[in-house]
């Protein structure tokens, strides 16, 4: 029952402000968003040193602030390019009872909140060639960068997930109802991990969540 929960529910106040711009004909579109979040009872994953089981602890609070900006251009009717950048500074306001994924106790006040990369970048370009009024060819390339982030509150480098970059490609043909699209994900076959955690045993070690290798395929769809 909620009354027996070993950790408290979290809540937050979120403040946002932004600007939008669109040139005539939507040849240029730009957005800027600023945000500030005050988080109370922030839930954080940790490990119990006695049982070696993973648990959830509550920090007194955390503060998340940053901004996001994106830009899209249509320099020609058949071409669209765009880019986006995000910045995040997420830190604990008060977390004196912290434990890391090795079960070590520490004061994590002022530390970065786990799983909060500071920088993220994405870009894309798409070419669309109409063949008839209802038939078109297209090709799209996408790039993504995710900054380094930590899995817990410790400074143990085993909990550090390195930054990584991904490139994805898509190309296909579309009609009003049908589409055939070929894709390649993780074109460069980048080796990356998006999470780490401790073994829930008294043996030392860590386990990592590894991202997928290069993948490719074809999708066929119909809309009714």
MDTraj code that builds the backbone (N, CA, C; nanometers):
import mdtraj as md
import numpy as np

residues = "UNK UNK UNK UNK UNK UNK UNK UNK UNK UNK UNK UNK UNK UNK UNK UNK UNK UNK UNK UNK UNK UNK UNK UNK UNK UNK UNK UNK UNK UNK UNK UNK UNK UNK UNK UNK UNK UNK UNK UNK UNK UNK UNK UNK UNK UNK UNK UNK UNK UNK UNK UNK UNK UNK UNK UNK UNK UNK UNK UNK UNK UNK UNK UNK UNK UNK UNK UNK UNK UNK UNK UNK UNK UNK UNK UNK UNK UNK UNK UNK UNK UNK UNK UNK UNK UNK UNK UNK UNK UNK UNK UNK UNK UNK UNK UNK UNK UNK UNK UNK UNK UNK UNK UNK UNK UNK UNK UNK UNK UNK UNK UNK UNK UNK UNK UNK UNK UNK UNK UNK UNK UNK UNK UNK UNK UNK UNK UNK UNK UNK UNK UNK UNK UNK UNK UNK UNK UNK UNK UNK UNK UNK UNK UNK UNK UNK UNK UNK UNK UNK UNK UNK UNK UNK UNK UNK UNK UNK UNK UNK UNK UNK UNK UNK UNK UNK UNK UNK UNK UNK UNK UNK UNK UNK UNK UNK UNK UNK UNK UNK UNK UNK UNK UNK UNK UNK UNK UNK UNK UNK UNK UNK UNK UNK UNK UNK UNK UNK UNK UNK UNK UNK UNK UNK UNK UNK UNK UNK UNK UNK UNK UNK UNK UNK UNK UNK UNK UNK UNK UNK UNK UNK UNK UNK".split()
xyz = np.array([
    [0.0845, -0.1183, 0.0000],
    [0.0000, 0.0000, 0.0000],
    [0.0879, 0.1231, 0.0000],
    [0.0353, 0.2424, -0.0433],
    [0.1187, 0.3618, -0.0452],
    [0.1799, 0.3949, 0.0899],
    [0.1075, 0.3660, 0.2004],
    [0.1616, 0.3981, 0.3319],
    [0.2810, 0.3141, 0.3693],
    [0.2936, 0.1942, 0.3068],
    [0.4061, 0.1064, 0.3374],
    [0.5240, 0.1256, 0.2431],
    [0.5140, 0.2183, 0.1496],
    [0.6210, 0.2389, 0.0520],
    [0.7503, 0.2779, 0.1232],
    [0.8641, 0.2168, 0.0854],
    [0.9904, 0.2462, 0.1528],
    [1.0504, 0.3795, 0.1122],
    [0.9915, 0.4464, 0.0162],
    [1.0414, 0.5781, -0.0245],
    [0.9223, 0.6685, -0.0535],
    [0.9472, 0.7979, -0.0486],
    [0.8395, 0.8961, -0.0636],
    [0.8167, 0.9287, -0.2109],
    [0.6951, 0.9724, -0.2396],
    [0.6656, 1.0191, -0.3746],
    [0.7379, 1.1515, -0.3978],
    [0.7702, 1.1798, -0.5233],
    [0.8397, 1.3036, -0.5564],
    [0.7438, 1.3999, -0.6250],
    [0.7769, 1.5268, -0.6189],
    [0.6947, 1.6300, -0.6821],
    [0.7864, 1.7401, -0.7325],
    [0.7347, 1.8229, -0.8217],
    [0.8206, 1.9287, -0.8758],
    [0.7373, 2.0474, -0.9202],
    [0.8046, 2.1620, -0.9233],
    [0.7545, 2.2825, -0.9863],
    [0.8385, 2.3060, -1.1103],
    [0.7723, 2.3272, -1.2227],
    [0.8408, 2.3446, -1.3503],
    [0.8084, 2.4826, -1.4069],
    [0.9122, 2.5589, -1.4392],
    [0.8957, 2.6927, -1.4965],
    [0.9594, 2.6941, -1.6351],
    [0.8859, 2.7432, -1.7332],
    [0.9367, 2.7453, -1.8694],
    [0.9055, 2.8791, -1.9347],
    [0.9941, 2.9204, -2.0229],
    [0.9724, 3.0393, -2.1057],
    [1.0394, 3.0130, -2.2392],
    [0.9852, 3.0703, -2.3433],
    [1.0444, 3.0409, -2.4730],
    [1.0096, 3.1440, -2.5782],
    [1.0741, 3.1290, -2.6930],
    [1.0517, 3.2142, -2.8088],
    [1.0382, 3.1256, -2.9315],
    [0.9551, 3.1683, -3.0255],
    [0.9410, 3.0986, -3.1517],
    [0.9497, 3.1984, -3.2663],
    [1.0112, 3.1534, -3.3754],
    [1.0226, 3.2389, -3.4935],
    [0.9976, 3.1548, -3.6177],
    [0.9224, 3.2083, -3.7114],
    [0.8992, 3.1424, -3.8393],
    [0.9003, 3.2486, -3.9481],
    [0.9867, 3.2295, -4.0473],
    [0.9929, 3.3215, -4.1595],
    [0.8763, 3.2947, -4.2541],
    [0.8414, 3.3902, -4.3382],
    [0.7339, 3.3672, -4.4364],
    [0.7604, 3.2411, -4.5184],
    [0.6578, 3.1612, -4.5339],
    [0.6722, 3.0369, -4.6068],
    [0.7405, 2.9272, -4.5290],
    [0.7678, 2.9519, -4.3998],
    [0.8354, 2.8533, -4.3133],
    [0.9719, 2.8111, -4.3670],
    [1.0381, 2.8997, -4.4400],
    [1.1722, 2.8663, -4.4889],
    [1.2743, 2.8632, -4.3762],
    [1.2458, 2.9343, -4.2671],
    [1.3302, 2.9309, -4.1477],
    [1.2386, 2.9199, -4.0264],
    [1.2686, 2.8251, -3.9395],
    [1.1934, 2.8098, -3.8146],
    [1.2929, 2.7921, -3.7002],
    [1.2689, 2.8617, -3.5917],
    [1.3597, 2.8544, -3.4773],
    [1.2799, 2.8577, -3.3484],
    [1.3275, 2.7836, -3.2490],
    [1.2626, 2.7787, -3.1178],
    [1.3689, 2.7834, -3.0085],
    [1.3396, 2.8546, -2.9035],
    [1.4250, 2.8609, -2.7852],
    [1.3381, 2.8396, -2.6630],
    [1.3793, 2.7467, -2.5770],
    [1.3044, 2.7166, -2.4554],
    [1.3991, 2.7175, -2.3365],
    [1.3654, 2.7931, -2.2332],
    [1.4396, 2.7966, -2.1071],
    [1.3549, 2.7284, -2.0004],
    [1.4176, 2.6515, -1.9130],
    [1.3397, 2.5816, -1.8107],
    [1.4148, 2.5788, -1.6781],
    [1.3379, 2.5697, -1.5716],
    [1.3910, 2.5568, -1.4353],
    [1.2936, 2.4686, -1.3592],
    [1.3435, 2.3595, -1.3005],
    [1.2599, 2.2681, -1.2237],
    [1.3140, 2.2553, -1.0818],
    [1.2272, 2.2744, -0.9845],
    [1.2584, 2.2484, -0.8440],
    [1.1919, 2.1172, -0.8052],
    [1.2751, 2.0182, -0.7759],
    [1.2281, 1.8813, -0.7524],
    [1.2388, 1.8510, -0.6036],
    [1.1322, 1.8045, -0.5437],
    [1.1313, 1.7657, -0.4027],
    [1.1242, 1.6131, -0.3906],
    [1.1955, 1.5597, -0.2900],
    [1.1995, 1.4148, -0.2658],
    [1.2442, 1.3366, -0.3900],
    [1.3472, 1.3868, -0.4549],
    [1.3968, 1.3232, -0.5769],
    [1.4334, 1.1777, -0.5496],
    [1.3786, 1.0866, -0.6280],
    [1.4049, 0.9442, -0.6107],
    [1.5330, 0.9055, -0.6844],
    [1.6216, 0.8346, -0.6136],
    [1.7526, 0.7998, -0.6671],
    [1.7800, 0.6519, -0.6401],
    [1.8293, 0.5813, -0.7395],
    [1.8629, 0.4395, -0.7238],
    [1.9943, 0.4257, -0.6470],
    [1.9981, 0.3327, -0.5529],
    [2.1176, 0.3084, -0.4721],
    [2.1243, 0.1589, -0.4407],
    [2.2192, 0.1208, -0.3559],
    [2.2333, -0.0199, -0.3187],
    [2.2525, -0.0314, -0.1678],
    [2.1828, -0.1274, -0.1088],
    [2.1942, -0.1523, 0.0337],
    [2.3219, -0.2315, 0.0603],
    [2.4071, -0.1787, 0.1480],
    [2.5370, -0.2420, 0.1731],
    [2.5229, -0.3770, 0.2437],
    [2.4142, -0.3965, 0.3207],
    [2.3974, -0.5208, 0.3955],
    [2.3351, -0.6311, 0.3101],
    [2.2287, -0.5983, 0.2387],
    [2.1584, -0.7004, 0.1608],
    [2.2082, -0.7107, 0.0184],
    [2.2804, -0.6088, -0.0281],
    [2.3266, -0.6017, -0.1670],
    [2.2107, -0.5937, -0.2664],
    [2.0946, -0.5519, -0.2206],
    [1.9822, -0.5309, -0.3103],
    [1.9729, -0.3842, -0.3463],
    [1.9281, -0.3567, -0.4682],
    [1.9118, -0.2182, -0.5093],
    [1.7848, -0.1605, -0.4489],
    [1.7947, -0.0364, -0.4054],
    [1.6853, 0.0305, -0.3361],
    [1.6687, 0.1707, -0.3956],
    [1.5612, 0.2361, -0.3536],
    [1.5353, 0.3743, -0.3925],
    [1.5462, 0.4626, -0.2680],
    [1.6276, 0.5672, -0.2769],
    [1.6403, 0.6667, -0.1709],
    [1.5796, 0.7979, -0.2179],
    [1.5431, 0.8814, -0.1222],
    [1.4931, 1.0154, -0.1531],
    [1.5963, 1.1200, -0.1154],
    [1.6387, 1.1994, -0.2127],
    [1.7120, 1.3220, -0.1809],
    [1.6108, 1.4266, -0.1337],
    [1.6569, 1.5197, -0.0502],
    [1.5655, 1.6259, -0.0069],
    [1.5130, 1.7039, -0.1265],
    [1.5990, 1.7243, -0.2249],
    [1.5551, 1.7969, -0.3438],
    [1.6673, 1.8122, -0.4436],
    [1.6296, 1.8473, -0.5644],
    [1.7271, 1.8734, -0.6698],
    [1.6772, 1.9892, -0.7548],
    [1.7707, 2.0488, -0.8272],
    [1.7398, 2.1630, -0.9133],
    [1.7877, 2.1316, -1.0544],
    [1.6978, 2.1431, -1.1505],
    [1.7279, 2.1140, -1.2902],
    [1.7010, 2.2411, -1.3716],
    [1.8006, 2.2866, -1.4443],
    [1.7787, 2.4048, -1.5273],
    [1.8620, 2.3935, -1.6542],
    [1.8167, 2.4616, -1.7563],
    [1.8890, 2.4562, -1.8821],
    [1.8081, 2.5204, -1.9927],
    [1.8436, 2.4861, -2.1152],
    [1.7722, 2.5407, -2.2297],
    [1.7829, 2.4449, -2.3473],
    [1.6923, 2.4625, -2.4425],
    [1.6919, 2.3871, -2.5666],
    [1.6695, 2.4854, -2.6805],
    [1.7426, 2.4670, -2.7883],
    [1.7274, 2.5526, -2.9056],
    [1.7285, 2.4637, -3.0290],
    [1.6419, 2.4939, -3.1233],
    [1.6420, 2.4173, -3.2479],
    [1.6174, 2.5107, -3.3655],
    [1.6699, 2.4711, -3.4800],
    [1.6626, 2.5507, -3.6023],
    [1.6346, 2.4577, -3.7189],
    [1.5413, 2.4951, -3.8050],
    [1.5095, 2.4182, -3.9250],
    [1.5092, 2.5131, -4.0444],
    [1.5709, 2.4704, -4.1546],
    [1.5821, 2.5524, -4.2753],
    [1.5276, 2.4750, -4.3944],
    [1.4577, 2.5462, -4.4825],
    [1.4131, 2.4918, -4.6107],
    [1.4712, 2.5782, -4.7228],
    [1.5999, 2.5608, -4.7539],
    [1.6619, 2.6454, -4.8566],
    [1.6091, 2.6185, -4.9967],
    [1.5460, 2.5041, -5.0168],
    [1.4859, 2.4690, -5.1459],
    [1.3633, 2.3841, -5.1183],
    [1.2677, 2.3794, -5.2102],
    [1.1459, 2.3008, -5.1852],
    [1.1734, 2.1532, -5.1580],
    [1.2847, 2.1015, -5.2076],
    [1.3149, 1.9583, -5.1934],
    [1.4113, 1.9281, -5.0790],
    [1.4557, 2.0310, -5.0069],
    [1.5587, 2.0123, -4.9048],
    [1.5179, 2.0739, -4.7725],
    [1.5379, 1.9974, -4.6645],
    [1.5183, 2.0478, -4.5284],
    [1.6366, 2.0036, -4.4426],
    [1.6925, 2.0977, -4.3678],
    [1.8014, 2.0667, -4.2751],
    [1.7665, 2.1278, -4.1404],
    [1.8168, 2.0656, -4.0350],
    [1.7863, 2.1157, -3.9023],
    [1.8876, 2.0707, -3.7997],
    [1.8864, 2.1389, -3.6867],
    [1.9769, 2.1054, -3.5769],
    [1.9118, 2.1457, -3.4457],
    [1.9502, 2.0769, -3.3398],
    [1.8990, 2.1076, -3.2063],
    [2.0113, 2.0877, -3.1050],
    [2.0097, 2.1717, -3.0014],
    [2.1083, 2.1614, -2.8932],
    [2.0358, 2.1759, -2.7609],
    [2.0728, 2.0910, -2.6660],
    [2.0161, 2.0993, -2.5328],
    [2.1249, 2.1047, -2.4267],
    [2.1056, 2.1902, -2.3275],
    [2.1984, 2.2017, -2.2140],
    [2.1200, 2.1766, -2.0855],
    [2.1774, 2.0940, -1.9967],
    [2.1104, 2.0603, -1.8712],
    [2.2100, 2.0639, -1.7565],
    [2.1756, 2.1389, -1.6533],
    [2.2526, 2.1409, -1.5284],
    [2.1576, 2.0929, -1.4187],
    [2.1745, 1.9675, -1.3772],
    [2.0853, 1.9065, -1.2776],
    [2.1683, 1.8650, -1.1573],
    [2.1420, 1.9245, -1.0411],
    [2.2214, 1.8995, -0.9216],
    [2.1317, 1.8855, -0.7992],
    [2.1813, 1.8090, -0.7023],
    [2.1071, 1.7920, -0.5776],
    [2.1212, 1.9159, -0.4910],
    [2.0086, 1.9649, -0.4415],
    [2.0113, 2.0748, -0.3454],
    [2.0552, 2.0250, -0.2085],
    [2.0095, 1.9057, -0.1726],
    [2.0407, 1.8487, -0.0408],
    [2.0261, 1.6974, -0.0505],
    [2.1367, 1.6262, -0.0319],
    [2.1320, 1.4795, -0.0372],
    [2.2418, 1.4245, 0.0534],
    [2.2262, 1.4497, 0.1841],
    [2.3291, 1.4102, 0.2797],
    [2.3246, 1.2628, 0.3158],
    [2.2133, 1.1954, 0.2857],
    [2.2000, 1.0531, 0.3201],
    [2.2192, 0.9645, 0.1969],
    [2.2994, 1.0093, 0.1009],
    [2.3129, 0.9370, -0.0260],
    [2.3904, 0.8067, -0.0092],
    [2.3629, 0.7138, -0.0962],
    [2.4413, 0.5912, -0.1114],
    [2.4608, 0.5666, -0.2595],
    [2.5775, 0.5170, -0.2967],
    [2.6014, 0.4874, -0.4369],
    [2.5654, 0.3419, -0.4669],
    [2.5928, 0.2975, -0.5877],
    [2.5579, 0.1612, -0.6277],
    [2.6557, 0.0571, -0.5746],
    [2.7565, 0.1000, -0.4983],
    [2.8427, 0.0076, -0.4253],
    [2.8036, -0.0005, -0.2783],
    [2.6990, 0.0746, -0.2386],
    [2.6534, 0.0743, -0.1008],
    [2.7266, 0.1710, -0.0108],
    [2.8151, 0.2553, -0.0665],
    [2.8909, 0.3508, 0.0139],
    [2.8064, 0.4724, 0.0477],
    [2.8111, 0.5164, 0.1749],
    [2.7387, 0.6347, 0.2185],
    [2.8222, 0.7591, 0.1907],
    [2.7562, 0.8675, 0.1490],
    [2.8263, 0.9919, 0.1211],
    [2.7263, 1.1064, 0.1199],
    [2.7796, 1.2270, 0.1272],
    [2.7014, 1.3492, 0.1137],
    [2.7108, 1.3926, -0.0325],
    [2.6011, 1.3795, -0.1060],
    [2.6005, 1.4118, -0.2490],
    [2.5398, 1.5481, -0.2781],
    [2.5283, 1.6322, -0.1764],
    [2.4772, 1.7673, -0.1981],
    [2.5662, 1.8396, -0.2992],
    [2.5049, 1.8971, -0.4011],
    [2.5782, 1.9669, -0.5058],
    [2.6247, 1.8784, -0.6193],
    [2.6122, 1.7446, -0.6052],
    [2.6510, 1.6528, -0.7126],
    [2.5481, 1.6589, -0.8262],
    [2.5934, 1.6204, -0.9464],
    [2.5009, 1.6094, -1.0576],
    [2.4034, 1.4941, -1.0331],
    [2.2796, 1.5136, -1.0739],
    [2.1798, 1.4080, -1.0664],
    [2.2176, 1.2987, -1.1665],
    [2.2121, 1.1725, -1.1271],
    [2.2458, 1.0646, -1.2208],
    [2.1610, 1.0686, -1.3477],
    [2.2206, 1.0193, -1.4550],
    [2.1538, 1.0072, -1.5836],
    [2.1035, 1.1405, -1.6352],
    [2.1864, 1.2432, -1.6220],
    [2.1501, 1.3767, -1.6713],
    [2.2672, 1.4333, -1.7516],
    [2.2837, 1.3906, -1.8777],
    [2.3937, 1.4419, -1.9596],
    [2.3847, 1.5935, -1.9762],
    [2.4999, 1.6578, -1.9689],
    [2.5024, 1.8043, -1.9742],
    [2.4675, 1.8574, -2.1128],
    [2.5157, 1.7902, -2.2171],
    [2.4956, 1.8393, -2.3530],
    [2.4339, 1.7306, -2.4410],
    [2.3478, 1.7716, -2.5302],
    [2.2932, 1.6817, -2.6311],
    [2.2770, 1.7601, -2.7613],
    [2.3095, 1.6948, -2.8714],
    [2.3057, 1.7589, -3.0027],
    [2.2402, 1.6633, -3.1009],
    [2.1598, 1.7159, -3.1903],
    [2.1058, 1.6357, -3.2990],
    [2.0976, 1.7219, -3.4244],
    [2.1216, 1.6605, -3.5396],
    [2.1081, 1.7288, -3.6678],
    [2.0421, 1.6325, -3.7662],
    [1.9868, 1.6875, -3.8718],
    [1.9278, 1.6040, -3.9756],
    [1.9260, 1.6795, -4.1073],
    [1.9193, 1.6057, -4.2145],
    [1.8958, 1.6631, -4.3476],
    [1.8071, 1.5655, -4.4232],
    [1.7118, 1.6199, -4.4993],
    [1.6189, 1.5359, -4.5735],
    [1.5968, 1.5932, -4.7127],
    [1.6043, 1.5053, -4.8098],
    [1.5776, 1.5394, -4.9495],
    [1.4501, 1.4669, -4.9912],
    [1.3567, 1.5408, -5.0486],
    [1.2301, 1.4835, -5.0951],
    [1.2113, 1.5210, -5.2407],
    [1.1917, 1.4205, -5.3259],
    [1.1771, 1.4429, -5.4703],
    [1.0407, 1.3914, -5.5142],
    [0.9462, 1.4805, -5.5476],
    [0.8161, 1.4346, -5.5977],
    [0.8306, 1.3764, -5.7390],
    [0.7728, 1.2587, -5.7597],
    [0.7717, 1.1975, -5.8925],
    [0.6388, 1.2223, -5.9628],
    [0.5300, 1.2161, -5.8857],
    [0.3968, 1.2512, -5.9350],
    [0.3269, 1.3269, -5.8235],
    [0.1984, 1.3523, -5.8412],
    [0.1229, 1.4222, -5.7377],
    [0.1108, 1.3384, -5.6104],
    [0.1197, 1.2071, -5.6212],
    [0.1011, 1.1200, -5.5050],
    [0.2212, 1.0311, -5.4757],
    [0.3256, 1.0409, -5.5554],
    [0.4412, 0.9532, -5.5392],
    [0.5671, 1.0365, -5.5187],
    [0.6443, 1.0013, -5.4160],
    [0.7664, 1.0774, -5.3879],
    [0.8754, 0.9857, -5.3360],
    [0.9982, 1.0242, -5.3664],
    [1.1172, 0.9604, -5.3111],
    [1.1745, 1.0499, -5.2032],
    [1.2351, 0.9909, -5.1014],
    [1.2996, 1.0726, -4.9994],
    [1.4208, 0.9990, -4.9426],
    [1.5129, 1.0774, -4.8892],
    [1.6272, 1.0255, -4.8166],
    [1.6538, 1.1151, -4.6968],
    [1.6929, 1.0556, -4.5849],
    [1.7121, 1.1327, -4.4620],
    [1.8338, 1.0799, -4.3872],
    [1.9161, 1.1718, -4.3376],
    [2.0323, 1.1382, -4.2554],
    [2.0184, 1.2094, -4.1219],
    [2.0483, 1.1387, -4.0123],
    [2.0363, 1.1952, -3.8777],
    [2.1640, 1.1690, -3.7986],
    [2.2007, 1.2669, -3.7179],
    [2.3183, 1.2557, -3.6294],
    [2.2745, 1.2902, -3.4882],
    [2.3272, 1.2156, -3.3891],
    [2.2926, 1.2412, -3.2491],
    [2.4170, 1.2285, -3.1627],
    [2.4332, 1.3236, -3.0705],
    [2.5414, 1.3205, -2.9719],
    [2.4811, 1.3272, -2.8333],
    [2.5208, 1.2343, -2.7457],
    [2.4801, 1.2348, -2.6055],
    [2.6049, 1.2450, -2.5199],
    [2.6090, 1.3412, -2.4296],
    [2.7257, 1.3677, -2.3473],
    [2.7434, 1.2602, -2.2397],
    [2.8615, 1.2610, -2.1806],
    [2.8922, 1.1723, -2.0686],
    [2.7928, 1.1929, -1.9542],
    [2.7525, 1.0842, -1.8884],
    [2.6686, 1.0972, -1.7694],
    [2.6985, 0.9826, -1.6736],
    [2.6736, 1.0089, -1.5467],
    [2.6990, 0.9093, -1.4424],
    [2.5706, 0.8352, -1.4079],
    [2.5903, 0.7104, -1.3657],
    [2.4754, 0.6260, -1.3341],
    [2.4283, 0.6447, -1.1904],
    [2.5188, 0.6889, -1.1003],
    [2.4805, 0.7104, -0.9609],
    [2.5557, 0.8313, -0.9076],
    [2.5531, 0.8497, -0.7761],
    [2.6115, 0.9698, -0.7167],
    [2.7603, 0.9551, -0.6876],
    [2.8184, 0.8379, -0.7112],
    [2.9597, 0.8177, -0.6785],
    [3.0483, 0.8804, -0.7847],
    [3.1769, 0.8878, -0.7535],
    [3.2769, 0.9327, -0.8504],
    [3.3538, 0.8134, -0.9068],
    [3.2976, 0.6942, -0.8897],
    [3.3577, 0.5729, -0.9417],
    [3.3432, 0.5713, -1.0940],
    [3.4553, 0.5626, -1.1648],
    [3.4497, 0.5682, -1.3109],
    [3.3798, 0.4486, -1.3724],
    [3.3581, 0.3411, -1.2961],
    [3.2793, 0.2301, -1.3476],
    [3.1347, 0.2714, -1.3706],
    [3.0915, 0.3774, -1.3014],
    [2.9543, 0.4270, -1.3167],
    [2.9438, 0.5369, -1.4213],
    [3.0525, 0.5626, -1.4909],
    [3.0544, 0.6695, -1.5905],
    [3.0196, 0.6120, -1.7274],
    [2.9129, 0.6623, -1.7862],
    [2.8750, 0.6220, -1.9211],
    [2.9343, 0.7229, -2.0194],
    [3.0291, 0.6812, -2.1010],
    [3.0960, 0.7766, -2.1909],
    [2.9995, 0.8367, -2.2929],
    [3.0361, 0.9518, -2.3445],
    [2.9569, 1.0133, -2.4505],
    [2.9602, 0.9247, -2.5751],
    [2.8606, 0.9413, -2.6593],
    [2.8573, 0.8630, -2.7820],
    [2.7858, 0.9402, -2.8919],
    [2.8117, 0.8973, -3.0156],
    [2.7532, 0.9580, -3.1345],
    [2.6903, 0.8486, -3.2202],
    [2.5760, 0.8791, -3.2788],
    [2.5060, 0.7841, -3.3640],
    [2.4671, 0.8510, -3.4955],
    [2.4719, 0.7731, -3.6034],
    [2.4271, 0.8184, -3.7346],
    [2.3238, 0.7188, -3.7861],
    [2.2092, 0.7695, -3.8270],
    [2.1025, 0.6866, -3.8819],
    [2.0656, 0.7367, -4.0216],
    [2.0316, 0.6429, -4.1105],
    [1.9923, 0.6771, -4.2474],
    [1.8582, 0.6127, -4.2794],
    [1.7792, 0.6840, -4.3599],
    [1.6542, 0.6282, -4.4102],
    [1.6345, 0.6753, -4.5537],
    [1.5762, 0.5912, -4.6353],
    [1.5419, 0.6283, -4.7725],
    [1.4264, 0.5417, -4.8164],
    [1.3404, 0.5993, -4.9016],
    [1.2268, 0.5195, -4.9428],
    [1.1395, 0.5888, -5.0438],
    [1.0271, 0.5264, -5.0679],
    [0.9284, 0.5777, -5.1609],
    [0.7933, 0.5757, -5.0913],
    [0.7143, 0.6810, -5.1111],
    [0.5849, 0.6934, -5.0452],
    [0.4793, 0.7333, -5.1464],
    [0.3594, 0.6775, -5.1277],
    [0.2418, 0.7216, -5.2020],
    [0.1420, 0.7731, -5.1005],
    [0.0198, 0.7969, -5.1440],
    [-0.0794, 0.8448, -5.0495],
    [-0.1096, 0.7450, -4.9399],
    [-0.1008, 0.6139, -4.9702],
    [-0.1375, 0.5113, -4.8724],
    [-0.0241, 0.4169, -4.8376],
    [0.0709, 0.3984, -4.9292],
    [0.1722, 0.2958, -4.9102],
    [0.3112, 0.3580, -4.9013],
    [0.3990, 0.2878, -4.8318],
    [0.5381, 0.3322, -4.8239],
    [0.6294, 0.2110, -4.8114],
    [0.7480, 0.2220, -4.8723],
    [0.8534, 0.1226, -4.8578],
    [0.9791, 0.1994, -4.8193],
    [1.0333, 0.1700, -4.7007],
    [1.1438, 0.2492, -4.6453],
    [1.2555, 0.1557, -4.6028],
    [1.3747, 0.1842, -4.6509],
    [1.4936, 0.1141, -4.6035],
    [1.5648, 0.1983, -4.4994],
    [1.6265, 0.1346, -4.4006],
    [1.6909, 0.2092, -4.2932],
    [1.8213, 0.1425, -4.2510],
    [1.9110, 0.2247, -4.2002],
    [2.0328, 0.1785, -4.1343],
    [2.0440, 0.2569, -4.0050],
    [2.0465, 0.1882, -3.8930],
    [2.0630, 0.2519, -3.7623],
    [2.2022, 0.2231, -3.7084],
    [2.2624, 0.3247, -3.6470],
    [2.3993, 0.3135, -3.5962],
    [2.4940, 0.2757, -3.7111],
    [2.4960, 0.3626, -3.8108],
    [2.5705, 0.3372, -3.9331],
    [2.7172, 0.3036, -3.9067],
    [2.7811, 0.3760, -3.8151],
    [2.9237, 0.3561, -3.7867],
    [2.9493, 0.2374, -3.6945],
    [2.8422, 0.1651, -3.6562],
    [2.8535, 0.0512, -3.5652],
    [2.9241, 0.0915, -3.4355],
    [2.8827, 0.2056, -3.3814],
    [2.9421, 0.2602, -3.2594],
    [2.9134, 0.1690, -3.1400],
    [3.0157, 0.1425, -3.0599],
    [2.9977, 0.0683, -2.9355],
    [2.9688, 0.1698, -2.8246],
    [2.8517, 0.1625, -2.7683],
    [2.8165, 0.2581, -2.6630],
    [2.7321, 0.1884, -2.5581],
    [2.7328, 0.2455, -2.4390],
    [2.6477, 0.1936, -2.3326],
    [2.5617, 0.3071, -2.2784],
    [2.4414, 0.2701, -2.2410],
    [2.3464, 0.3704, -2.1929],
    [2.3041, 0.3449, -2.0493],
    [2.3786, 0.2586, -1.9786],
    [2.3482, 0.2357, -1.8381],
    [2.4457, 0.1381, -1.7764],
    [2.4705, 0.1526, -1.6462],
    [2.5511, 0.0583, -1.5697],
    [2.4860, 0.0390, -1.4337],
    [2.5055, -0.0776, -1.3754],
    [2.4538, -0.1030, -1.2415],
    [2.5416, -0.2070, -1.1743],
    [2.5283, -0.2163, -1.0437],
    [2.6092, -0.3104, -0.9674],
    [2.5443, -0.4477, -0.9679],
    [2.6266, -0.5507, -0.9525],
    [2.5727, -0.6840, -0.9341],
    [2.5067, -0.6930, -0.7971],
    [2.3890, -0.7519, -0.7913],
    [2.3179, -0.7637, -0.6635],
    [2.3668, -0.8880, -0.5890],
    [2.4965, -0.8933, -0.5656],
    [2.5603, -1.0023, -0.4917],
    [2.6705, -0.9421, -0.4066],
    [2.7344, -1.0250, -0.3246],
    [2.8463, -0.9779, -0.2452],
    [2.9769, -0.9841, -0.3242],
    [2.9692, -1.0245, -0.4498],
    [3.0864, -1.0210, -0.5362],
    [3.0975, -0.8832, -0.5992],
    [3.2192, -0.8348, -0.6162],
    [3.2370, -0.7042, -0.6776],
    [3.2161, -0.7162, -0.8281],
    [3.1731, -0.6090, -0.8886],
    [3.1550, -0.6100, -1.0325],
    [3.0430, -0.5174, -1.0742],
    [3.0300, -0.4960, -1.2026],
    [2.9266, -0.4091, -1.2558],
    [2.8743, -0.4702, -1.3852],
    [2.7506, -0.4397, -1.4147],
    [2.6929, -0.4849, -1.5394],
    [2.6524, -0.3622, -1.6203],
    [2.6677, -0.3709, -1.7504],
    [2.6429, -0.2562, -1.8378],
    [2.5308, -0.2891, -1.9356],
    [2.4539, -0.1864, -1.9698],
    [2.3523, -0.1977, -2.0744],
    [2.4131, -0.1421, -2.2027],
    [2.4320, -0.2284, -2.2999],
    [2.5020, -0.1922, -2.4223],
    [2.4004, -0.1620, -2.5316],
    [2.4273, -0.0557, -2.6063],
    [2.3397, -0.0184, -2.7162],
    [2.3514, -0.1151, -2.8327],
    [2.2508, -0.1196, -2.9195],
    [2.2519, -0.2148, -3.0307],
    [2.3605, -0.1831, -3.1331],
    [2.4119, -0.2872, -3.1971],
    [2.5061, -0.2710, -3.3063],
    [2.4331, -0.2141, -3.4285],
    [2.5080, -0.2005, -3.5375],
    [2.4464, -0.1548, -3.6613],
    [2.3294, -0.2458, -3.6984],
    [2.2195, -0.1836, -3.7360],
    [2.1029, -0.2587, -3.7788],
    [2.0517, -0.2005, -3.9101],
    [2.0005, -0.2847, -3.9954],
    [1.9430, -0.2366, -4.1209],
    [1.8251, -0.3229, -4.1585],
    [1.7368, -0.2671, -4.2388],
    [1.6190, -0.3415, -4.2771],
    [1.5284, -0.2602, -4.3676],
    [1.4128, -0.3147, -4.3935],
    [1.3129, -0.2521, -4.4798],
    [1.1774, -0.2642, -4.4110],
    [1.1005, -0.1569, -4.4137],
    [0.9650, -0.1604, -4.3615],
    [0.8664, -0.1297, -4.4746],
    [0.7568, -0.2002, -4.4747],
    [0.6491, -0.1777, -4.5719],
    [0.5228, -0.1500, -4.4922],
    [0.4561, -0.0417, -4.5237],
    [0.3371, -0.0054, -4.4470],
    [0.2264, 0.0421, -4.5403],
    [0.1047, 0.0301, -4.4901],
    [-0.0131, 0.0759, -4.5620],
    [-0.1056, 0.1443, -4.4657],
    [-0.1672, 0.2523, -4.5089],
    [-0.2592, 0.3284, -4.4263],
    [-0.4005, 0.3171, -4.4862],
    [-0.4992, 0.2948, -4.3990],
    [-0.6371, 0.2792, -4.4466],
    [-0.7265, 0.3814, -4.3779],
])
top = md.Topology()
chain = top.add_chain()
for i, resn in enumerate(residues, 1):
    res = top.add_residue(resn, chain, resSeq=i)
    for name in ("N", "CA", "C"):
        top.add_atom(name, md.element.get_by_symbol(name[0]), res)
traj = md.Trajectory(xyz[None], top)
